[in-house]
C-alpha cells in the first residue's frame, strides 16, 4: 500500500503528528503537489511475490481511496450551500466531479470552531441581533452540520469524519491504511463458498502437529468445554493424563465400571493458599469417562443440563 499525502498538508501545524504516525506504522508515503491540495490518496501496488493464499488476479484491480482534509470554515461554507440546494442532485463543493477515487472528507476541530462563533451572553444582553446576524449564527450551528451530513450520505455517498485533533485523525488514518491493505484478501475470502473457513488455520485456536506439539493445549481446551469446568480443574486432569489416549488406556486397565467412573474424582485441584483443598469430583470424572468410553450417540453426558 502506498499513501500519498499532498504537499499542501505540510502547511498545517499538526501534519508532523500524522507523518510520525505513518512512519511508526511502517507505511510507505510520498508527498505530491497535486489536486485536491489538502488530501491523502491511498493506492495499492501488486506485491512481488504475491501471497500464496490469494490468487494474483485479486491484486489486478486498480483500487484507490481519497481522504480530503477541510478547514472548519471551508466545510461550513459547503454545508450551508448543500442545505440550500433543492432537488435530488447533489454536487459536493469540495470534490472535483472527475475525481477517480472514492471520496471521504475529514474535518479537524469543527466543534471548537462552532463554539467560538456562538454569540456570547454579554453581547446578547447589550443589543439585539440584526436579522442578517441571526441567520449567520443559525447557519453556524450543529443542525446545519447534521443536515449536511445526511445529504452527503444519501445523495453523494460521501462519508464525513469529524475529529477533534490531529492525534485522532492520525489514529483513523493508520486504521484505514491497515484495512485498505487487507481489503483484497478479505474480499477474496468472502467470495469463496465457505468464507468463514480460512485455509491453514485451526478453528478452535489450537492445532496439534504430527510430532505431538500442541496436543496438550488442545486436550486442555477439550476438557474445558465440559459444563462447569474451571481452568484449575482442566489443569488437574491434563497434568495427570497429558493426552486423551493415556486416559483411555487407564480406563482399559480398570476392573469395574465403578472404578472407571471414579478414576479422576480424587485428583487434587490447585487453588489459593487460603482456600481449602479441592478435588475434581465424581461428576466431572463420570462425564469424562462416558465421553471417552461410551458407544451410544444418544447418551446424555451432563445430567444437570
C-alpha positions in Angstrom: 0.0 0.0 0.0 1.3 3.5 -0.9 -0.1 6.6 0.8 0.3 9.9 -0.9 -0.2 13.0 1.2 -0.3 16.0 -1.0 2.3 18.7 -0.1 -0.2 21.3 1.0 -0.9 19.2 4.1 2.6 20.2 5.5 1.2 23.8 6.0 -0.9 22.5 8.8 0.6 22.7 12.3 -0.4 19.1 13.1 0.9 17.5 9.9 4.1 16.3 11.7 1.9 14.2 14.0 0.3 12.4 11.1 3.7 11.8 9.4 5.2 10.4 12.6 2.2 8.0 13.0 2.6 6.8 9.4 6.3 6.2 9.9 5.6 4.2 13.1 3.1 2.1 11.2 5.8 1.3 8.6 3.6 2.7 5.7 5.3 4.0 2.6 4.2 7.5 1.8 5.1 10.1 -0.9 4.5 13.8 -0.8 3.0 15.0 -4.1 2.0 18.6 -5.2 -1.4 17.6 -6.8 -5.1 18.4 -6.6 -7.0 18.3 -4.4 -4.4 20.1 -2.5 -5.1 19.1 1.1 -5.8 15.4 0.7 -4.5 11.9 1.2 -4.6 9.3 -1.5 -4.2 5.5 -1.0 -3.1 3.3 -3.9 -2.2 -0.4 -4.0 0.6 -2.0 -5.9 0.7 -5.7 -6.8 3.0 -7.3 -4.2 6.0 -9.2 -5.5 5.9 -12.0 -4.8 2.1 -12.4 -4.3 0.9 -14.2 -1.2 0.1 -17.8 -2.0 -3.2 -17.6 -0.1 -4.6 -15.0 -2.6 -4.6 -15.6 -6.4 -2.7 -13.0 -8.5 -5.8 -11.7 -10.2 -7.1 -10.4 -6.9 -4.4 -7.7 -6.9 -5.1 -6.7 -10.5 -7.9 -4.2 -9.6 -6.8 -0.6 -9.5 -8.2 0.2 -6.1 -7.7 3.7 -4.5 -9.2 5.9 -1.9 -9.2 9.6 -1.3 -9.5 11.5 2.0 -10.0 15.2 1.7 -9.0 17.4 4.7 -11.1 20.5 5.2 -10.8 23.5 7.4 -13.9 24.0 9.6 -14.7 27.3 7.9 -14.4 25.7 4.4 -16.6 22.8 5.5 -19.3 25.1 6.9 -19.5 27.2 3.7 -20.1 24.0 1.7 -22.6 22.7 4.3 -24.7 25.9 4.0 -24.6 25.6 0.2 -25.7 22.0 0.4 -28.7 22.7 2.7 -29.9 25.5 0.4 -29.8 23.3 -2.7 -33.1 21.8 -3.8 -33.7 18.6 -5.7 -32.1 15.1 -5.5 -29.0 16.1 -7.4 -26.1 16.9 -5.1 -22.7 18.2 -6.2 -20.0 18.1 -3.5 -18.5 21.5 -3.2 -15.0 20.3 -2.2 -14.5 17.3 -4.5 -14.0 17.6 -8.3 -16.5 15.6 -10.3 -13.7 14.0 -12.3 -12.0 12.6 -9.2 -11.4 8.8 -9.9 -11.1 7.8 -6.3 -13.9 7.2 -3.8 -14.0 10.4 -1.7 -14.1 10.8 2.0 -14.0 14.0 3.9 -12.3 14.8 7.3 -12.7 18.0 9.3 -10.4 18.7 12.3 -11.7 20.9 15.1 -15.2 21.6 13.9 -16.7 21.5 17.4 -14.3 24.1 18.7 -14.9 26.3 15.6 -18.7 26.3 16.1 -18.4 27.1 19.8 -16.0 30.0 19.1 -18.6 31.5 16.7 -21.5 31.4 19.0 -22.6 34.9 20.4 -21.7 35.5 24.0 -24.4 36.1 26.5 -22.9 39.5 27.4 -23.3 40.8 23.8 -26.8 39.3 23.6 -28.0 41.3 26.6 -26.5 44.6 25.5 -28.0 44.8 22.0 -30.4 42.8 19.8 -29.1 41.0 16.8 -30.0 42.1 13.3 -31.8 39.5 11.0 -28.6 39.1 9.0 -26.5 38.3 12.0 -29.2 35.9 13.3 -29.2 34.0 10.0 -25.4 33.8 10.1 -25.4 32.4 13.6 -28.1 29.9 12.7 -26.0 28.7 9.7 -23.0 28.1 12.0 -24.8 25.5 14.1 -24.9 21.7 14.6 -28.4 21.4 13.0 -26.8 22.7 9.8 -23.9 20.3 10.1 -26.2 17.3 10.7 -28.4 18.2 7.8 -25.4 18.4 5.5 -24.0 15.1 6.7 -27.3 13.4 5.9 -27.4 15.0 2.4 -23.8 14.0 1.7 -24.5 10.4 2.7 -27.8 9.9 0.9 -27.2 11.9 -2.3 -23.5 11.8 -2.9 -22.4 8.7 -0.8 -19.7 10.7 0.9 -18.6 9.9 4.4 -17.5 12.7 6.7 -15.1 12.2 9.6 -15.3 14.8 12.4 -12.3 14.7 14.7 -11.2 17.0 17.5 -7.4 16.8 17.0 -4.6 15.7 14.6 -3.9 12.8 17.0 -7.4 11.4 16.5 -7.1 11.9 12.7 -3.7 10.1 12.7 -5.3 7.1 14.5 -8.1 7.0 11.9 -5.6 7.2 9.0 -3.5 4.4 10.4 -6.5 2.1 11.0 -7.9 2.9 7.5 -4.4 2.1 6.0 -4.4 -1.3 7.6 -7.9 -2.0 6.4 -7.1 -0.8 2.9 -4.1 -3.2 2.7 -6.1 -6.2 3.9 -9.1 -5.4 1.6 -8.2 -7.7 -1.4 -7.6 -10.7 0.9 -10.9 -10.2 2.8 -12.9 -9.7 -0.4 -11.4 -12.9 -1.8 -12.2 -14.9 1.3 -15.8 -13.6 1.3 -16.3 -14.6 -2.3 -15.5 -18.2 -1.6 -18.2 -20.8 -0.8 -17.1 -21.2 2.8 -15.9 -17.7 3.6 -15.7 -18.4 7.4 -13.1 -21.1 6.8 -9.5 -19.9 6.3 -7.1 -22.4 4.9 -4.1 -23.1 7.2 -5.9 -22.1 10.4 -7.4 -24.2 13.2 -10.9 -23.1 14.0 -10.5 -23.8 17.7 -7.4 -21.7 18.1 -5.2 -24.8 18.9 -3.5 -27.2 16.5 -1.7 -30.5 17.2 1.2 -31.4 15.0 2.2 -34.9 14.0 5.1 -34.9 16.5 2.6 -34.1 19.3 3.3 -30.4 19.6 0.2 -28.6 20.8 -1.6 -31.8 21.8 -1.6 -30.9 25.5 -3.1 -27.4 24.8 -5.8 -29.0 22.6 -6.7 -31.6 25.2 -6.9 -28.9 27.8 -9.3 -26.9 25.7 -11.4 -30.0 25.1 -11.7 -30.6 28.9 -12.7 -27.0 29.4 -15.6 -27.4 27.0 -17.4 -29.6 29.5 -20.0 -27.7 31.5 -18.9 -26.3 34.9 -15.2 -26.9 34.4 -12.8 -24.3 35.7 -9.2 -23.8 34.3 -7.8 -25.3 37.5 -9.9 -28.4 37.1 -8.8 -28.8 33.5 -5.2 -28.4 34.7 -5.6 -31.2 37.2 -6.9 -33.6 34.5 -4.3 -32.7 31.9 -1.5 -32.9 34.4 -2.4 -36.4 35.4 -3.2 -37.6 31.9 -1.4 -35.4 29.3 -3.4 -36.8 26.4 -6.8 -38.5 25.9 -5.1 -41.7 24.7 -3.3 -42.1 28.0 -6.5 -41.5 29.9 -8.3 -44.1 27.7 -5.6 -46.6 28.4 -6.1 -46.1 32.1 -9.8 -46.7 31.7 -9.0 -50.0 29.9 -6.9 -51.2 32.9 -9.7 -50.6 35.4 -11.5 -53.8 36.5 -15.0 -52.4 37.1 -17.3 -49.7 35.6 -17.4 -48.0 39.0 -13.7 -47.8 39.2 -13.6 -46.2 35.7 -16.3 -43.6 36.7 -14.3 -42.6 39.8 -10.8 -42.6 38.2 -10.5 -38.8 38.1 -12.6 -38.0 41.2 -9.8 -37.7 43.7 -7.3 -35.7 41.5 -6.3 -32.6 43.5 -7.2 -29.2 42.1 -4.7 -26.4 42.8 -6.3 -23.4 44.5 -5.2 -20.4 46.5 -3.2 -20.8 49.7 -6.1 -19.8 52.0 -8.7 -22.0 50.2 -9.3 -25.5 51.4 -8.1 -28.3 49.1 -10.4 -29.3 46.3 -10.9 -32.4 44.1 -12.1 -32.9 40.6 -15.1 -34.6 42.0 -17.3 -37.6 40.8 -19.5 -35.6 38.5 -16.8 -34.4 36.1 -15.0 -37.8 36.4 -18.2 -39.6 35.3 -18.8 -37.2 32.4 -15.2 -37.5 31.0 -15.3 -41.3 31.4 -18.6 -41.5 29.4 -17.2 -39.2 26.8 -14.2 -41.4 26.1 -15.8 -44.9 26.6 -19.4 -44.8 25.6 -20.6 -46.2 22.2 -24.1 -44.6 22.4 -24.5 -41.4 20.4 -27.8 -40.6 22.3 -26.2 -40.7 25.8 -26.6 -37.5 27.8 -23.3 -36.7 29.5 -24.5 -33.8 31.7 -27.4 -34.9 33.9 -27.8 -31.3 35.1 -28.4 -29.8 31.7 
